[in-house]
Amino acid sequence: MSAVREARVWRRCRSIARKAPAYVAKKYQYLAADPSFFWMSTVARFEFAREWATRPKDKGSGIAGSSPLIRAAHDSATVLKTLKTEGYYVGFTLVPDAVSELIACARRTVCYGDRDPNLPFKIDDRAMLEQKLGRKLRLANHFEQQLEWPVFSRLTRDPWLNEIARGYLGREPLFLRSEVLWSFATPATYDERRSAAQELHCDINDFKTLKVFFYLTDVGPNNGPHQYIKKGPVKRTLKHQMLGQHCASIPDDTLLSIYGGNQMVTVCGPAGTGFVGDPYYFHRGAHPCEGCRVLAQMEFGCRTYRTWYFDV
């Protein structure tokens, strides 16, 4: 073994030894809080477990309900086929009135800098807060306040979205959680980008979930577009299945060298652009180089749990 390789192995062993106690402690907390969540978070990383646990119970009507809020470019059968073969579907839009109402609600509702509940502010007061802090904010979100906005609440119950989720999940979809997130063009380190989900990663929030996204601002290549690697002929390696969400620690270049043949897709579009995907497949919100991106997202799953990753 070369000296360089040996040094790398030792660094990795030391890193594992340092992180192992915290990992075991966290798993114990999951087990104590909710055994079903413990088992899901342990085994749902494996593709065979995902498929076995989500064997279809309800194939649905096959006919998506109409939506007063969404305009789709394709019928539901095409959407579901694309989701199942590519992991994502891009091709629907939120009506302009709904976009305007959502962004107006976001502007007048208190948000929280860098997802910190101790940093509340109105978005128009961002510069004032940054001056007080002596640093720039990278993010701001509204936690669950968006559920009080009438138009957002209607989106969570939208018949077209729920029929798509039903068809993909093979059962009655359960609304799990949502977020409205502001991403600012602020310099960020690798660790800061990673903590903000701006590096390639996967989410395992149930045996199978479906996330719906809407841009509330125009998003071009420099505004932090959503990017994902298509589900494709290159299957996830057993090592990466075992790592699960810890794949986020793998450099993007490494993941792209393995799965890039499945094609990396960058989603750009005007305010109102909508898309839907299974967050098990590698994705990221690119770090904005200019401007500000506002994204609304909601997640549907198969089960609800008494706890979640951030609750313990």
Secondary structure by P-SEA (a helix, b strand, c coil): ccaaaaaaaaaaaaaaaaaaaaaaaaaaaaaaacaaaaaaacccccaaaaaaaacccccccccccccccccccccaaaaaaaaaacccccbbbccaaaaaaaaaaaaaccccccccccccccccaaaaaaaaaccccccccccccccccaaaaaaaacaaaaaaaaaaaccccccccccbbbbccccccaaaaaaacccccccccccbbbbbbbbccccccccccbbbbccccccccaaaaaaccccccccaaaaaaaccccbbbbbbbcccccccccccccccccccccbbbbbbbccccccccccccccc
